[in-house]
Amino acid sequence: MTASDFQHQTVLLREAVELLRPADGRVIIDGTLGGGGHSEALLASGATVVGVDRDPVALAAATARLGANPRFQGRAGNFAELPRVAADLLPVDGVLVDLGVSSPQLDVAERGFSFSKDGPLDMRMGPDGPTAAELIATTDERELVRILKDYGEEPFARPIARELKKALPTRTLEAAEVVKRAVPRKAWPNRIHVATRTFQALRMAVNGELEALDALLAAIPGLLKVGGRAAVIAFHSLEDRKVKEAFRALAGRCTCPPGLPVCVCSGVGDFALVTKKAVAASEAEVEANPRSRSAHLRVVEKLR
Ligand SMILES: C[S@@+](CC[C@H](N)C(=O)[O-])C[C@H]1O[C@@H](n2cnc3c(N)ncnc32)[C@H](O)[C@@H]1O
C-alpha cells in the first residue's frame, strides 16, 4: 500500500484541533496518527507534532505524507506506553487520541478486520500478540461470551461463542458464516451485518483496546504541562464512559454513586473539564462521513 492509498476520513477535525490550541512552539503528541489528518492540521497551526501509531503500515504512510515537515516526527508504539515512548518529550502541551481503527485497516482484506472480504482472521493493529483466530482457539467459551457481551453488546453472545469454539474459524468469511449460523434468521439486525458486533468485540479484545485506554487515561497527569490539554475521541459507549469518568475524577468533581449521604470521593482536582458535555459531529459531517455519527470528543486541561 502506498501513502496515497492510505485514506482515512478524519473525524471532528476542526473541533479537536481548536480545542487543543496548537501554536508555534507547542508540542503535541498525536497518539493515533493513522492517516495523519489530525496531525496535518496541528502542524498547519505551527505546532510541533509527534505522531505515534502501533500499526507500521499507518506510520509509514503518514510519515511519507508529513515527514518533509521538520516539525513532524513519527514514532512506532502504543499510546498506552506514552510515558516510555515519549519520555524525552514530556511534559507536552497536548495529547490527542482518536480511538479505534482506520478505514484502510478495515478495508484491506489481509488485515482480517472485515466480515465481507475474505482474509486471515487476524485483526491485529500491530505486529504483536495473538490473532483473532488464535484468541478464539485459546479463550474458553465463558470468557468468549463475556468478550462478545461486554465489547460487542451482542445479544446472542452465548450461541455465537459456542459455535465459534466448535468451528475454530481461521478466515474472516468463515467466522462471519459461523455467526450467521448461530443467530436465528429472524433476529438478524436490519441496519448492520449480523457479524458486526462479534467482529467489533473480537477486535477490541485482540488489540487490548480498553486496557490501552485505561493506561492512557491514568498517565495523563504525567504527560501534560500546566495549561496542557488532553483530547480523546471515542466511538464506543464503553470507551466514552471510561473517558468521562476519568476526566471527571481528574477535575475533582464528585463521582460518588447517587444516594450516598456524604461525598467520599475527593475534593477539587488539578484539571478542568474543557468540554462539559462530549462534542459530537455536526449534521453535515455525519452526512459526509456516517462513521462520525458515534464520535464523542472530550477534553481536559491541566490547571496545576
Ligand atoms: C481512527 S484512526 C486515527 C485517524 C487519524 N486521527 C487521522 O486523522 O487520520 C486510529 C489509529 O490509531 C491506531 N491505534 C489504535 N490504538 C492504538 C494504540 N493503543 N496505540 C497506538 N496506536 C493505536 C490505529 O492503528 C489507527 O491507525
The ligand as an SDF file (V2000), in Angstrom:
LIG
                    3D

 27 29  0  0  0  0  0  0  0  0999 V2000
   -9.1400    6.2580   13.9270 C   0  0  0  0  0  0  0  0  0  0  0  0
   -7.5030    6.0320   13.3840 S   0  0  0  0  0  0  0  0  0  0  0  0
   -6.7730    7.6150   13.5930 C   0  0  0  0  0  0  0  0  0  0  0  0
   -7.0100    8.5130   12.4440 C   0  0  0  0  0  0  0  0  0  0  0  0
   -6.2640    9.8350   12.4850 C   0  0  0  0  0  0  0  0  0  0  0  0
   -6.6810   10.6600   13.5870 N   0  0  0  0  0  0  0  0  0  0  0  0
   -6.4320   10.5660   11.1750 C   0  0  0  0  0  0  0  0  0  0  0  0
   -6.8850   11.7060   11.1880 O   0  0  0  0  0  0  0  0  0  0  0  0
   -6.0990   10.0160   10.1340 O   0  0  0  0  0  0  0  0  0  0  0  0
   -6.8060    5.1640   14.7160 C   0  0  0  0  0  0  0  0  0  0  0  0
   -5.3340    4.8430   14.5420 C   0  0  0  0  0  0  0  0  0  0  0  0
   -4.8110    4.6110   15.8280 O   0  0  0  0  0  0  0  0  0  0  0  0
   -4.0320    3.4620   15.8450 C   0  0  0  0  0  0  0  0  0  0  0  0
   -4.1470    2.9220   17.1900 N   0  0  0  0  0  0  0  0  0  0  0  0
   -5.2400    2.3750   17.7700 C   0  0  0  0  0  0  0  0  0  0  0  0
   -4.9590    2.0260   19.0230 N   0  0  0  0  0  0  0  0  0  0  0  0
   -3.6790    2.3910   19.2620 C   0  0  0  0  0  0  0  0  0  0  0  0
   -2.8250    2.3030   20.3920 C   0  0  0  0  0  0  0  0  0  0  0  0
   -3.2430    1.7620   21.5440 N   0  0  0  0  0  0  0  0  0  0  0  0
   -1.5730    2.8080   20.2890 N   0  0  0  0  0  0  0  0  0  0  0  0
   -1.1390    3.3640   19.1250 C   0  0  0  0  0  0  0  0  0  0  0  0
   -1.8980    3.4370   18.0090 N   0  0  0  0  0  0  0  0  0  0  0  0
   -3.1590    2.9800   18.0900 C   0  0  0  0  0  0  0  0  0  0  0  0
   -4.5780    2.5810   14.7740 C   0  0  0  0  0  0  0  0  0  0  0  0
   -3.5410    1.7320   14.2830 O   0  0  0  0  0  0  0  0  0  0  0  0
   -5.0450    3.5850   13.7320 C   0  0  0  0  0  0  0  0  0  0  0  0
   -4.0420    3.8510   12.7970 O   0  0  0  0  0  0  0  0  0  0  0  0
  1  2  1  0
  2  3  1  0
  2 10  1  0
  3  4  1  0
  4  5  1  0
  5  6  1  0
  5  7  1  0
  7  8  2  0
  7  9  1  0
 10 11  1  0
 11 12  1  0
 11 26  1  0
 12 13  1  0
 13 14  1  0
 13 24  1  0
 14 15  1  0
 14 23  1  0
 15 16  2  0
 16 17  1  0
 17 18  1  0
 17 23  2  0
 18 19  1  0
 18 20  2  0
 20 21  1  0
 21 22  2  0
 22 23  1  0
 24 25  1  0
 24 26  1  0
 26 27  1  0
M  CHG  2   2   1   9  -1
M  END
$$$$
